[in-house]
C-alpha cells in the first residue's frame, strides 16, 4: 500500500538524506546506489529491468517527501528522466536489461547528444553521420551544449544514416560509449563560471551492432519521444532545497533586508510563488498522464515554457530583493554568490531543451491547430539541401 511505502520512504530519508547540497559526483553516485537498493529509485520501472515495479501513487508520494531534502539527483536526471523512459518505450529487451539497472543505481551516467553547432534548435538539421561497416557503424561528427558529458559513461546520439531522404527521415538514434576510441569531450565554461556543457567530437567511433535505439532511419520519432520526456523532466524540476531564488528563500531574504513591506517586492514575490505553483501543478499533470501511458506530445512544450518563465521571474525577484548583493559579493559569501549564479543562469532555462520561440511554434502548430509556417525543405532530400547551402 502507498501509505506503507510512504512511511518507509519518510523514515529512510530522515536517516539517510543529505542536509546540505552534494557537489561531488562520486558521492552522488554512492547516494544513488543506496537510494536504489533501499527501493526508492526507478520506482515505477519494471522490476525485471532494475526498477521497483511500484505504482504511480508511490512515485508521487516519494517525490513529495524528497522535496524537503537536497538530494544529489542532478547527475542522473538525463538518464532517469529522458533516456531511461525512452529505452523503456523503444529499447530491445537486451538493451533494457543491460542499461536500466546501472542507470537507476547511479553506476552509469548518461548524456543526450542532439545539438550541433550548425543546427541550433533545428535538431533535424544535424550533420553527424553514421555509415554502415559490416554489422556495425562508424560515427563521425560534432555535438555541442551536451550536459554531463564530462563524466558520462554513455550517451544517446542522433546521427544521419541516409542523406538522400528528407531531413526528418534518415536519422537514427544510437547508444554511444563515451569512453570509446574516437570520442573527445571538451568542457565549456558558462557565464556563471561553472562547467555544465561540453563539445563532443566523434572521429571514427564504432557503436556496437546492437546500439540502435528503435529502428534505423526512424531516429526523428525516437528523438521526439525523448524530447517529450525531457520537457516533462524540465517542467518537474524544483529549485533545489534551499535554493536562493526560490520563493521561500527570497521571502526570507526580503524580511531580513527589511523590504518585505515594499509593494514592488511583494508583487515580485507573489509572481514567483504563482509561477512556482503553476509549474508544479502542470508538471504533476503531465507526469501523471505520461506514467498512465498517454503520450505528452506537444503539450510538453507548455511545461517547458512554464519552467522558463519561473526562471525569469525568479531572476527579476533576485535583482529587486537582493539589490547589489545579487551581482557583487565579498569572497566567501556563498549565499550572495548563489544569488548571482541564479540570476546569471536564468536565461539558459529558456534556451536549453528548445528555445521559448520553438516551444511556442510547437504549441501553435500541434496543440492549437494554427496554420503552420512555410517549410519549403520538408520533402527535399537532405543531401540536396546541404549542396544548395554550400553553393
N, C-alpha and C positions, 0 to 999 in steps of 0.2 A: 504494500500500500504506500501511496505517496507520503502519508503522514509519517510512517516509519522511516522511509528514506530521508525525508526532510529532517527528522530528529537526528538521524545518524550523521547526515551531512553537517548539521549545525554543530554537533559535538566535535566532529573531526576538524572542521575549520577553526573552531575555537582553540583547539590544541595545536594545530599544525600550520595554519595560515600565517604568512609573514605580516608583521605590523608596519614595516617600512618598505618602500619600493626596492625591488631587487633588480640590479643592473647587470650583474654578471650572468652571461649566458649559460655557463656550466652549472651555476647554482639554480638557474631557472629550469634547466633540463632535469636536475635532480628532483626539484619540487614537482614537475610534471609527471615524472615516473611514480612518485609517491601518490600523487593525486589519482593517477590511473589505477594503481594497484589497490587503492582504497575504494575504488568503484565510482569515481567522480569525473572521469574523462571518457569521451566517446559514449556518453550516457545513452543516446538513442541508437547508436550504431549496432549492427548485429553482433552478437557475442562471437560468432564464428570468425569474424574479422577483427577481433580485438576490442570490440565495444562492450557495453554493459547490457545491451538488449532491453533497456527500460523504456518508459513511456515519455511522451512529450510533457506530461504534467510533472514528471520527475525532473526533467531538464529545466522547466520553468522554476520549480522550487529551488533547485541548486543555484540557478542564475540569480534569483532574488537574494539568497543568502550570501553569495560570493561578492555582491556589490559592496559589502561592508569591509572588504579586505583588499589590499593592493596585490592581488595575485599576479605573478610574473607570466602573463599569458602572451605578451606581445610577440616573442619569437615564434610562436606556434600558430598565430592567427591565420596566416595564409594557408598553411596545411590543413588545420582543423576546420576553418570556416569556408574555404574555397576549393582547394584541391581534393581534400578528403570527400566532401559531398559529391564532387564531380566524378571521382572514381567509383563511388557507390552507385551513381547513375549510369556510368558508361564503361567502367573498367571490367576487365575479364575477372573471373573468379581467382585466377592466379595472381593478377595484379592486386586485387583486394587483399588476398592473404599475405602477399609479400610486403605491401606498403602501409596498410592502415594501422596495424598494431604498433609498429615502431613510431609512426606518426603520433598516435594517441599517447604514447608513453614519453614523447619528447626525445626519443633516441635519434630520430632523423628529422631535421628541419627542412622545410620546402620553401621555394620561391616561385614566383609566376613570371614567365619570360614572354611577355606580349609586346610591350612598347619598343619602338625603334626610332632612331634619330630622324629618318626621313618620312615617317608615317604619322607622327603626332598622335592625335586621338583617332585617326583612321586606321584602326587595327588591321583591317583587311588590306591596307596598302603595304604590308610587310614585304621585305625582300630577302630575309633569311631563307636559305634554300636547303632542302634535304633531297638528296638524289639516291636512287637505289644502288646498292652494291652487294650483289648476291642476295643473301637472305636478310641483309641488314640495310643500314642507311649511312650516308655521310652528310654531316650537318656543317654548313658554313654561314656566317653572318654575324650580326651585332644586335644586341639588345641594350636598352638604357632605362634608367629610373627603376631598376629592379631592387625591391626591398628584400632584405635578409640574405642576399646572395653572398655577402662576405663570410657567412658561416653556414650556409645551407648545404646539406648533402645532396639534395635532389631538387630538380626544377621541372615545371610543366611548360614546355616551349611550343610556340606555334612556328611552323615553317611552311614555305611554299613547296609543294611536291609536284605541281603541274602548272607551269606558267602559261599554258595555251588555252586556258579557260578563263571566264570572267573572275575578277579578283576575289569575290566572296566564295568562290569554289576553288578547288585545287589546293586547299590548305589542310595541313594535318597537325594534330597535337601529339607531341612526344614526351615521354618521361626521359629526362636527361640527368645523368650522373654528373654532378657539379665538380667532382674530383677527377673526372676522366681526362686523359691527354687531349690537349687542344682547347680546353676551357680556360679562359683567363678572365678574372674578375678585377675590376679597378674601382675602388670606392670613390664616391663623390661626396664632398662636404657641402651642406646647405647653409643658408644664412643664419641659422641658429647656432652654427658651429659644430653640429653633430654630423656623423656619417650614417645616413639612413638609406641611401640609394647607391646604386652601382651601375657601371657599364659592364656588360658581359660580352665577350668575344668567343665565337666558335670557329675554330680552324681545323677542319677535317675531323670533327668529333664524330664518333661512331656510336649512336644509340643502339641498344640491343634490338634484336629482331622482333621481340615482343614488346617494344617500347611504345607502340602506337596506342593512344587513348581513343576509343571509339573506332571509327572507320577511316581508312586512308581517303583523303580528299574531302572529308566532311568535318574538318577541324573548325570551320567557322561555326557550325552548330554546337560543337563542343565548347568553343570559346564563349558563345552567347550563354550557354548554360552556366559556365563557370563565372561569367560576369554577373549573372543573376544571383548566384551565391555570394559573390563579392559584395554586391550592393546591400544585401541583407546584413552581411558582416559589418560593413562600414556603418550602416544605419544603426546597428545594435551596439556600436562602440560607445561605452560610457567613458566620460573623463575618469582617469584613474583615481583611486581613493586618495583624497587629499589634494587633488589637482588644483593649482592656484586659480585657474579660470573657471572652476565650477561655480554654480550659483551659491552653494553653501559657503565656499571659501571666500568668494567675492563679498558676500553679505557680511561675513565676519570681519573682513578687511575694512569694509565701509564703516562698521561700528568702531573698529579700532582707530581709524583715522578721523572719526568724528564727522563723517559726511553722509551717514545713513539717512539723515533727515532731508538732504538736498533733493528737491523734486526731480531734477535731471538724473541723479544717481539712482533714485528709487525707480524711475522709469526704465533705466538700463537694466537694473536687476530684475525687474518684472519681465522684461523681454527675454532675458536669459532663462529665467525659470520657465516661461511659457515654451520657449524653443526646446529646452531640455525635455519637458513633459511631452511635447508633440513628437520629438524624435523617439522617445522611449515607447510611446503608445504605437506609433507606426511600425517601429522595429518589432514589437511584440506581435502585432497583427501579421506582418509579412512572414516573420519566422514561424508562427503557428501554422499559417497556410502552407508554407514550404514543407514543414515537417509532416503535414497531413497529406502531402502528395500533390498539392495544387501548385503548378509552376508559378513562380513570381513574375517571370517575364518582364515586360517593360515597366510594370508598376514599381519595380525595384528602384527605378530612376527617381521616383518621388522620395524614397528614403534617402538616397544619396544627396539629393538637394536639401533635405531637412538637416542632414549632418553638416553640410557645408554652411548652411545658414546659421546653425548653432555656433560653429567655429567663428564666423564673422561677428556675431552678436557678442560672444564671449570676449573676443579681442577688443571690440569697441568698449565694452564694460571695463576691461583691464585698464585701458587708457584713461577712462573717466574716474575710476575708483582709486587707482594706484598713483595717478599723476606721473611725475618724473621718475618715480621708482620703477615704473613699468618699462623704462627704457635704459636707465642707468642705475648702477648699484655699486656698493662697496665690495671689495674682494671678500669672499667667504659668506656673503649674504645669499644663501641658497634660495630663500623664499623670493627675493626680488629677482634673482636670475631666472627662477621658474616662471615668474610673471612675464618677463621679457621674452623668454622662449615661447610661451603660449601665444603672445602677440605676434611674434615673427612667424610662427608655424601656421597660423590660421589660413593664409592663402593656399597652402598646399592641399588642404582638405577639399577645396573647390576645384582642384586640378587632378589630383591623384584619383585613379579609378574612372576617369572620364570627366571632362570639364562640365561646369554647370550648363554651358551652351549645348553641349552634346546631350545632356540629360533632358533638357527642355525640348530638344528636337525629337528625341525618342518618345517623350510623353505626347507631344503634339501629333506625331505620325501614328503611333501604335496604341495609345490609350484614348486620346480624344478624337482620333479619326480625321484630323485636319489634312488638307491637301499636302502631299509630300513635295519636298523641294526637288527640283530637276536633278537627275543623276544620269548624265549622258554616258558615263562609263559603265553603267550597270551590266550591259551584255557584251562588252568588248573584252576580248582575251587580255589577260594581264600583260603578256609579252608585248602586245601591240601598244598598250598604254605606256609601258616603260620606254619603248622605242620612240614613241611620239614625244615623251617628256624629255628625252635626251637629244632630240633632233635640233 
